[in-house]
Amino acid sequence: MSEGQTASLRRTALYDEHVALGARIVPFGGFGMPVQYAGIIKEHNAVRRGAGAFDLSHMAQFELSGDGVAAWADELAVNAVATMRPFQARYNLFCNERGGTHDDVLFYRLPDRWLLVVNASNAQKMWDYLESSNDRAGVRLENLHGRRALVAVQGPRAVEIVVALSDVDAAALKYYFCAEGTVCGARATIARTGYTGEDGFELFLDGEAAPRVWRRVLELGAEPAGLGARDMLRLEAGMPLYGFELSEEISPIAGGQRWAVKLDKPRFVGKAALERQIAGDTYERIAGVILAGRVPARTGYPVWLGKRRVGEVRSASVAPSLGGKNIATVLVEKDAAALGTALDVEIRGAMHAAHVVPLPFYKRDA
C-alpha cells in the first residue's frame, strides 16, 4: 500500500518496525497491518519448526474491574467466567438473543482486574455492547484499544525465547494461564496462549516498550510473521475466525464451539436459542474438508452433495503441514457434514472433489 492509502489507518506501536522489515502492509480491523514479510509459507514454516513473532496490537484490550465482574460477565458470555482461577485464561463467546455470535474472545483473570481481548473488527461493536449491558455499580470498564501492545511468540522455540527475555519462569507456566512480570525490563502480562496450534506466548505490554521487545524477540531467532501466515496456521489448527466460521448468524453450536457453551449456567444471552438449536439439530454446521486436487477453494464457493447445493466454503488455504494439500472449512447441511462424506466444491464453474475430515486438520505432537 502507498503512504497515502495508509494515512487514514491507525498504526500499532510496531508499525515502523514492520515497514523497516519490508512488510507488505494491508488494512485490517482499521489498522495498517503486515500481511507478510519474506513470504507466507516461509513464515508458516518458521512457526511450525522454530519460532514466529506476530504483532497483535490491533486486537482490542478491555480492562474490567470491580467486585461484580464475574457474575455480570457470566450472564453475558456462553462459557463460565466466575469459575476462573486467578491468572487463568479462558476462551469464550458472546451471543445475540438469536444465538448468533457477537464475537469470540479471551478472558484473563488477574489479581485486581480482568483482561478481555476481542477481535479488532469487532472492537467498537463489543465496546458498545459491554457498555450498554453494564447495569452493575460493581463493574468498571476501560478501553485500551490501540493504547496497549500485544506481541505473540509462537512455535517450538517460543519457550526458550520468552524465558530469556522475562523474569517469569515461562517454562513452568501452564497452557491457558498467565503471569505478571517484566519482559526486557518492561511490565507485562505473559500468557501461554496463542492462535497457531503451536506452543507459545502472548505478551501484553505498554506501546512504548513494544519496539524493543519486538527487536529482542527477533534477535533471539524468531521470524517476523504476518496475518497471512497466522490465518494459514489457525486454519490448519481448526481455530475459527470471526466473520468466517462465526458471525452474527453463525452460532457457537454451528461453528463447532459447543464445548464452550455451558448450558448448566442459570442464564446467559442467547441460551434459549442455543438450546432450541441443539434440540432441533437441523442447523447448518461447520465441517472440515480436504480437496482432492491442487485447485484452491475460496470463501463463498458453492459446496454440493451430489446434485444438491448444501452450503458454501468459509475459509480455505493450502496446508503446508499436510504436504501442500488444499483444505477448507465449509458451512453445510447436517447430512453433508458427516465424516468421510464425498462432496464437490464448485470452483469457477467446475466441480472439484472433496471429502469431510475431522477438525483440526493439524495437531502438534505433545
C-alpha positions in Angstrom: 0.0 0.0 0.0 1.1 3.5 -0.7 1.7 6.1 2.1 -1.5 7.9 1.0 -3.5 4.7 1.3 -2.3 4.0 4.8 -2.8 7.6 6.0 -6.4 7.0 7.2 -5.5 3.8 9.0 -4.5 3.5 12.7 -1.0 2.3 13.4 0.2 0.0 16.1 3.3 0.7 18.2 5.2 -1.6 15.9 4.2 -0.1 12.5 7.6 1.4 11.9 9.3 -1.9 12.7 7.2 -3.6 10.0 8.0 -1.0 7.4 11.7 -1.3 8.2 11.5 -5.1 7.7 9.9 -4.6 4.3 6.5 -5.9 5.3 3.6 -5.7 2.9 1.0 -3.6 4.7 -2.7 -4.1 4.3 -5.8 -2.7 6.1 -7.1 -4.9 8.8 -9.6 -4.0 11.6 -8.9 -0.3 11.0 -5.1 -0.7 11.3 -2.3 -0.9 8.8 -1.0 -4.4 9.4 1.7 -6.7 7.9 0.2 -9.4 5.8 3.7 -10.9 5.1 7.4 -10.2 5.2 9.5 -12.9 3.4 6.5 -14.9 2.3 3.6 -16.7 3.9 4.8 -20.2 3.5 8.3 -19.3 4.9 6.7 -17.6 7.9 4.3 -20.5 8.4 7.2 -22.9 8.5 9.1 -20.8 10.9 6.3 -21.1 13.4 5.9 -24.8 12.9 9.6 -25.6 13.1 11.1 -22.8 15.2 9.5 -19.5 16.3 7.5 -16.7 14.8 6.7 -13.3 16.1 3.3 -11.6 15.5 2.1 -8.1 16.1 -1.4 -8.5 17.5 -1.7 -4.9 18.9 -4.7 -4.3 16.6 -6.8 -6.5 18.8 -8.9 -4.7 21.4 -7.9 -5.0 25.0 -10.6 -4.1 27.6 -9.9 -4.0 31.3 -12.8 -5.0 33.6 -12.6 -4.3 37.3 -14.8 -4.3 40.4 -16.4 -7.0 42.6 -19.3 -7.6 40.2 -17.3 -8.5 37.0 -17.5 -12.3 37.4 -21.3 -12.5 38.0 -22.0 -9.9 35.3 -19.9 -11.5 32.6 -21.3 -14.9 33.4 -24.8 -13.6 32.4 -23.5 -12.3 29.1 -20.9 -14.9 27.8 -21.7 -18.5 27.0 -18.7 -20.1 28.8 -18.2 -19.9 32.5 -16.4 -16.8 33.8 -16.9 -16.9 37.6 -15.2 -20.3 38.0 -11.9 -19.0 36.5 -9.0 -19.1 38.9 -6.5 -16.3 39.4 -4.1 -16.0 36.4 -6.3 -18.3 34.3 -7.2 -17.6 30.7 -10.4 -18.9 29.1 -11.9 -18.9 25.6 -15.4 -17.5 25.5 -18.1 -16.2 23.2 -20.8 -13.5 23.4 -24.0 -14.3 21.6 -27.1 -12.3 20.5 -30.6 -13.4 21.5 -30.9 -15.5 18.3 -27.8 -17.5 19.3 -25.6 -15.9 16.7 -22.1 -14.8 17.7 -21.2 -11.2 18.6 -17.6 -12.2 19.0 -15.3 -14.9 20.3 -12.9 -13.6 22.9 -10.4 -14.5 25.6 -10.8 -13.6 29.3 -7.7 -13.4 31.6 -8.3 -13.2 35.3 -5.7 -11.1 37.0 -5.4 -10.4 40.8 -7.1 -6.9 40.7 -8.8 -6.9 37.3 -9.9 -8.9 34.3 -8.4 -8.5 30.8 -10.8 -9.2 27.9 -9.3 -9.5 24.4 -11.7 -9.1 21.4 -11.3 -9.2 17.7 -10.1 -6.0 16.1 -13.0 -6.0 13.6 -15.5 -6.2 16.4 -13.8 -3.7 18.8 -16.3 -0.9 18.6 -19.3 -3.2 18.5 -18.1 -5.1 21.6 -17.3 -2.0 23.5 -20.7 -0.5 22.8 -22.3 -3.9 23.7 -20.5 -4.1 27.0 -21.2 -0.5 28.0 -24.9 -0.8 27.1 -25.1 -4.1 29.1 -23.3 -2.7 32.2 -26.1 -2.1 34.7 -23.9 -3.0 37.7 -22.4 -0.5 40.1 -19.6 -3.0 40.7 -18.3 -3.2 37.2 -15.9 -0.7 35.7 -14.8 -0.8 32.1 -11.7 0.7 30.4 -11.0 0.6 26.7 -7.3 0.2 26.0 -7.7 -0.5 22.2 -4.7 1.0 20.4 -3.0 2.1 23.6 -1.6 -1.2 24.7 0.5 -3.6 22.6 0.4 -7.3 22.1 3.3 -9.4 20.8 2.9 -13.1 20.2 5.8 -15.5 20.1 4.7 -18.9 18.8 6.4 -22.2 17.9 8.7 -24.9 19.4 11.4 -22.3 20.3 8.9 -19.9 22.0 9.7 -21.1 25.5 13.4 -20.5 25.3 12.9 -17.1 23.8 10.4 -15.8 26.3 12.5 -17.4 29.2 15.5 -15.4 28.0 13.5 -12.1 28.0 11.4 -12.4 31.1 11.7 -12.5 34.9 8.8 -15.1 34.9 9.5 -18.8 34.7 7.7 -19.1 31.4 8.6 -22.8 31.0 6.6 -23.6 34.2 3.5 -21.6 33.1 0.6 -23.9 32.2 -1.3 -23.7 29.0 -4.1 -21.1 29.2 -2.6 -19.4 32.3 -0.7 -16.2 32.6 1.6 -14.3 35.0 2.6 -10.7 35.6 6.2 -9.8 35.4 8.7 -8.0 33.1 9.8 -8.6 29.5 13.0 -6.7 28.6 12.5 -4.7 31.8 9.0 -3.6 30.8 6.0 -4.6 32.9 3.9 -7.2 31.1 1.3 -9.8 31.4 2.7 -13.0 30.0 0.1 -15.6 28.8 0.7 -19.1 27.5 -2.0 -18.7 24.8 -2.0 -18.5 21.0 -3.8 -18.9 17.7 -1.4 -21.1 15.7 -1.8 -24.6 17.0 1.8 -24.4 18.5 3.1 -23.8 21.9 3.7 -20.1 22.6 3.1 -16.9 24.5 1.3 -13.6 24.1 2.9 -10.6 25.7 0.7 -7.7 26.8 2.6 -4.5 27.4 2.6 -0.8 27.0 3.1 0.5 23.5 6.3 2.4 24.1 8.0 -0.9 25.3 6.8 -2.9 22.3 9.6 -2.0 19.7 12.4 -3.0 22.0 10.7 -6.2 22.9 10.0 -7.0 19.3 13.6 -6.4 18.3 14.9 -8.7 21.0 12.5 -11.4 20.1 13.8 -11.3 16.5 17.4 -11.1 17.7 16.8 -14.4 19.6 15.8 -16.1 16.5 12.0 -15.6 15.9 11.0 -14.8 12.4 8.5 -11.9 11.9 5.2 -13.4 10.7 2.2 -11.6 9.2 -1.5 -12.0 9.0 -1.3 -14.4 6.1 0.8 -17.0 7.9 -1.4 -16.5 11.0 -4.5 -17.3 9.0 -2.9 -20.4 7.5 -1.7 -21.6 10.8 -5.1 -21.1 12.6 -7.0 -22.8 9.8 -4.7 -25.9 9.9 -5.3 -25.9 13.7 -9.1 -25.8 13.2 -9.5 -22.5 15.0 -12.4 -20.3 14.0 -12.0 -16.8 12.5 -14.8 -14.3 13.2 -16.6 -13.5 10.0 -15.9 -16.9 8.5 -16.6 -19.8 10.9 -18.5 -17.5 13.3 -20.8 -14.5 12.8 -24.0 -12.8 14.0 -25.8 -15.5 12.0 -23.5 -18.5 12.9 -23.8 -19.7 16.4 -21.1 -21.4 18.5 -23.0 -24.6 18.1 -22.9 -24.4 14.3 -19.3 -23.1 14.4 -18.0 -26.1 16.3 -17.6 -24.5 19.8 -20.4 -26.4 21.6 -17.8 -27.4 24.2 -17.6 -23.8 25.3 -21.4 -23.4 25.7 -22.2 -24.0 29.4 -26.0 -24.8 29.4 -25.8 -25.6 33.1 -25.5 -21.9 33.9 -28.8 -20.4 35.0 -28.8 -17.7 32.3 -26.7 -16.1 29.6 -27.6 -14.1 26.5 -28.7 -16.5 23.7 -29.2 -19.5 25.9 -32.8 -20.3 24.9 -31.9 -20.0 21.2 -28.9 -22.3 21.5 -30.9 -24.9 23.4 -33.5 -24.9 20.7 -30.8 -25.2 18.0 -29.3 -28.2 19.8 -32.7 -29.9 20.3 -33.7 -29.4 16.7 -30.3 -30.5 15.3 -31.2 -29.3 11.8 -28.8 -26.3 11.6 -26.1 -25.9 9.1 -22.7 -26.5 10.6 -19.0 -26.0 10.0 -17.1 -29.0 8.8 -13.5 -29.5 7.5 -12.8 -30.8 4.0 -9.7 -31.8 2.1 -9.9 -31.2 -1.7 -8.5 -33.9 -3.9 -6.7 -31.7 -6.4 -4.4 -28.7 -6.4 -7.0 -26.1 -7.4 -7.6 -23.9 -4.3 -11.1 -23.0 -3.0 -12.2 -19.6 -1.9 -14.7 -18.2 0.6 -18.2 -18.3 -0.8 -17.6 -21.1 -3.4 -20.7 -23.4 -3.5 -20.5 -26.9 -2.0 -22.5 -29.8 -3.5 -23.7 -33.2 -2.3 -24.5 -35.0 -5.5 -26.8 -32.6 -7.4 -27.9 -30.7 -4.4 -26.2 -27.5 -3.2 -25.7 -27.9 0.5 -23.6 -24.9 1.6 -20.5 -22.9 0.9 -16.8 -22.6 1.7 -16.0 -20.3 4.6 -12.2 -20.5 4.9 -9.7 -22.1 2.6 -5.9 -22.4 2.2 -3.1 -24.6 1.1 -1.8 -26.6 4.1 2.0 -26.9 4.2 1.7 -29.1 7.4 -0.4 -31.6 5.3 2.1 -31.8 2.4 0.5 -28.9 0.5 -3.0 -30.2 0.3 -5.9 -27.8 -0.2 -8.1 -27.6 2.9 -11.2 -25.6 3.7 -14.0 -25.2 6.3 -17.5 -25.4 4.8 -20.8 -24.4 6.3 -23.1 -27.2 5.2 -26.4 -29.0 5.9 -26.3 -31.7 8.6 -26.1 -34.7 6.2 -23.2 -33.2 4.3 -21.1 -32.7 7.5 -20.6 -36.4 8.4 -17.0 -37.6 8.4 -16.0 -39.2 5.2 -18.8 -37.7 3.1 -17.8 -37.1 -0.5 -18.6 -33.5 -1.6 -17.8 -31.3 -4.6 -16.6 -27.8 -4.4 -17.6 -25.7 -7.4 -14.6 -23.6 -8.5 -15.2 -21.3 -11.4 -18.0 -23.5 -12.8 -16.1 -26.8 -12.5 -16.7 -29.4 -9.8 -13.7 -30.5 -7.6 -13.9 -33.5 -5.4 -13.5 -33.1 -1.6 -14.3 -35.2 1.5 -15.1 -34.3 5.1 -12.4 -34.9 7.6 -12.1 -34.3 11.4 -11.0 -30.9 12.7 -8.4 -29.9 13.4 -6.5 -30.6 10.2 -3.2 -30.4 12.1 -2.3 -31.1 15.7 1.2 -30.7 17.1 2.9 -33.6 18.9 2.6 -33.3 22.6 
